[in-house]
């Protein structure tokens, strides 16, 4: 069994970043990572990376060999599936020759049926029984890889990736690369290069000659890193499966936790598959920047708005106009460049952010969530959902407290009633099918400033005429009583807040 030994100097950092340490030891610290790759449609190749970090307090001038016993147990619903036990040795350099802490890393590979598993590794010093540590990863979903769908593996972070392999039995060799894992997911000034490896499968399912792989890096608040902006790589489809490797430098990032995301994007800019992982930077010499001292352009570039694609900028601008004042709308209409639009969006949503205590623009994130929902649910032919009446109401007022559906009222086209409990002590929006395209238009609302039409039900009649079709209706009965009679006649629940 080949293993790799390298040296580290941040024992305290390793201890604080351990996922779940059952036994704490000042001398021994374990790390554990699990990544998934395709084997076949019924079985998943699971790679288990572990690191054993040992801190010696010996002052010996000789090269020492320290023995350890390790065990890896895999559980499914508390039933043991795998239980491997083995011994290994770590060579400790003579005092004064190397750093005090040494880290040994290795990889184990298993084939597992998709399901939910727990992984637990335990390490123990054979000569010092009190030197023991363990790490457990709970409820890890091992997924399947379908043959009829574009699929993406997990992202493996590595210490180093080089082409080819010089040894026949190289345990770190896969797909023509020598990939040395980093189970700590920890990088520093002395180890600043974050190498990554992932696999893409079934590219023939992409009905195009090209697609784009987008790399984005975020801080612990989910904000993009201005020093490492999003990067797009256009890929020609030449085979059904490919391997993607690369590297980026984090030597200028302040210490903390970061997230790495790769998205696969089609020619329209739509994301159709993605994978993400996290890593840590230990860099005490780099201070966190003073956000308020940064120029507005840098603040914007390091915000959610800095990550927007050209199409998303236009979506955000169009939807923001629903909420903007008349003078702001005039300003929007005169924005000539994408950069100018982004700067306007940043100022607009920074002013309206609901949580000033964080750098994240929570209100803007909610806007984009509403746009996505509207586009997914209210799209009609070539018209995007955000541009519909229901899309506008959703974007401006949020999710309704209640939606009442009226799809099959005899003599009337389909309509819906959206009620909001917390707007003006309760308001109602009525949407009905007008015209031949099946689009639900706003026909009436009790909200101040919105469309008001007491004869809204007449707009939805399949035949012409007014809604006074009740035979025994007395002379002088008003419109309010008329629609109440319609709802009563067909045993329908009256829309909430309809006054």
Order of alpha helices (4+ residues) and beta strands (2+ residues): beta-alpha-beta-beta-beta-beta-beta-beta-beta-beta-beta-beta-beta-beta-beta-beta-beta-beta-beta-beta-alpha-alpha-alpha-alpha-alpha-alpha-beta-beta-beta-beta-alpha
